[in-house]
């Protein structure tokens, strides 16, 4: 009897600890591979002379890819090598008014259900922007907007 209880508790804890959101309905827009095309880097450290730099795969000699799976998982790749795998848990989805471009929808994803590990931005059927998260995240003097397109 104690062995059965042990296995029941173990199975229940594994089921509860693996929370992730399957990509169904409107969230299916994420499913597939997204290739990084550029990042705009707004440097505001000098308030008298802030500037924006555009970073590209050619200028940085690197590529980034995000791949979302229907089962609620995401992989981050650098130069075609997986650098991280996470479970997808949406903190927000579906507010088109948060995004400045028509046809885009705002999203917020807690990676592995950790509200300190966030991927956030706007998505359309063919474009994914990240304002927080992969590949470049805001730092002391920089605000990054990362732009991805759906891979063919």
Secondary structure, 3 states (H helix, E strand, C coil): CHHHHHHHHHHHHHHHHCCCCCCCHHHHHHCEEEEEEEEEEEECCCCCCCEEEEECHHHHCCCEEEEEECCCEEEEEECCEEEEEEEEEEEEEEEHHHCCCCCCEEEEEEECCCCCCEEEEEECCCEEEEEECCCCCCCCCEEEEEEEEECC
